[in-house]
Amino acid sequence: MKIKFAIIGTSKITKMFLAAAKQDERFHLHAVYSRNIETAQSFADEHQAEIVFDDLIKLASCEEIDAVYIASPNNYHAQQAIQMMESGKHVLCEKPIAVNAIEFEKMVATARKYNVCLMEAMLSSFVPNFLIIKSSLGKIGQLRKFTASFCQYSSRYPAFLKGENPNTFNLAFANGSLVDIGIYPLYAAISLFGMPDNIHSQCAKLSSGVDGCGDLLLSYDQLSYDKSSGLQAVISHSKVSSGENVGELQGELGRIVWQHSSEFNHVKLVMNSGEEQVLSVAQHENKMVYECQHFFDLITNQCIESTVNSWQLSLNVLKVLEQVRSQQSIVYPNDSV
């Protein structure tokens, strides 16, 4: 079974997606969309696509296309996904899947109505080492602290400092440090522990109105699978500075440590006794391979919702993001729609 895809967006992440998707023989790149037809044609030539579009209505009405990968600016995600799903197309949409919960609930309603698959493209949920962390929680006893950081100096920050307004730091495109990279450790925390009972945050806002860096403190009075209390999750993120980007989950008997909360490299178990055990396994160089295979499986098996990046998980993440933005007085144009 060949799944004919169209892509919306021609950025670096789209190239990474294509390299991963082509590892699966079910994938076929059929069409490329860009607001600029020359850009679409150049990208199509480079990646052997057959059709190009600069009109979303024509893309949606193309009956040859089975599914669409959306990697456009955040503020367009919901509108474009709904438009594609209303034409019977499955949608894999980059994170954050929507700007707010209201948008996402409309997306889910559309997926249900037209019986098409909708999934957020959060790659870290599917990498083998994150699954190992999930299955190893019981080894470290009662869980107490989760700490993770994603701090990466943006290549576009120098342009911003010169007075330009690149998408990365543009409020109109619903961007900023938290929704761009802080979402990775946040997604992991909510995937592991569910919705927090309390959320506290702080950030350093840039002149454009978005957050350049910040911190979150999530507290859990009680976990669904552990009737004990007192877990705290501390998440740091930055687009204006770089860090080691390590993570650690501490329990009363030991801890699990890893590198990089979007890839989960070098996972290790460290017990209070001093005993150490390497938990990580070899992973594909392109970590998007795993989410692609999962999404293709969903389509092949006629499933409209992932059991991994479920709609409830995506909704929970968006609710936390909204509460954090409210605390920081960050309002996106989509919030008023």
Secondary structure, DSSP 8 states (H G I E B T S, - for coil): --EEEEEE--SHHHHHHHHHHTTSTTEEEEEEE-SSHHHHHHHHHHHT-SEEES-HHHHHH-TT--EEEE-S-GGGHHHHHHHHHTTT-EEEEESSS-SSHHHHHHHHHHHHHHT--EEEE-GGGGSHHHHHHHHTGGGG-SEEEEEEEEE---TTHHHHHTT---GGG-GGGT--HIIIIIHHHHHHHHHHH-S-SEEEEEEEE-TTSSEEEEEEEEEES-BTTB----EEEEEEEESSS----EEEEEESSEEEEEE-TTT-EEEEEEETTS-EEE------SSTHHHHHHHHHHHHHTT-SS-SSS-HHHHHHHHHHHHHHHHHTT---GGGG-
